[in-house]
Amino acid sequence: MALNDGLRCCKTFKKEERIHLDRDFQRVFKEGKRVSLSFFTVIMSPNELPLRRMAVIVPKKVGKAVKRNRIRRLVREFFRLNKCKLAPSHDYIFLVHKGAESLKGYWEVESILKDLFKEKAR
């Protein structure tokens, strides 16, 4: 393990940090703790891996594919830059609600999601 690995942990988003399997989604939905605020709900659940993993679910009622994909990219960027501040060995599923397509950019998404995680800490 190189000395810089600790610094690099927040700057990458690897394939193994994504939730892919249906059984993992089902486990998080069943056992996870939900926190909601305005445009997002986050479901978090401990996992047995040494990784933080995430998935983003954006329903069609949020907008056309271009808007849904933009929201997905913004939430992934939030996770990439802030994952070192999140609980280790946890899975996170971000559910996006209608109205999130009106968010202008990353900074708005970041402020909402940071508030959401502050709410979780209470």
Beta strands, then each sheet from edge to edge (+ up, - down):
strand 1: 33-37
strand 2: 40-46
strand 3: 53-57
strand 4: 90-96
sheet 1: 1+ 2- 4+ 3+
end
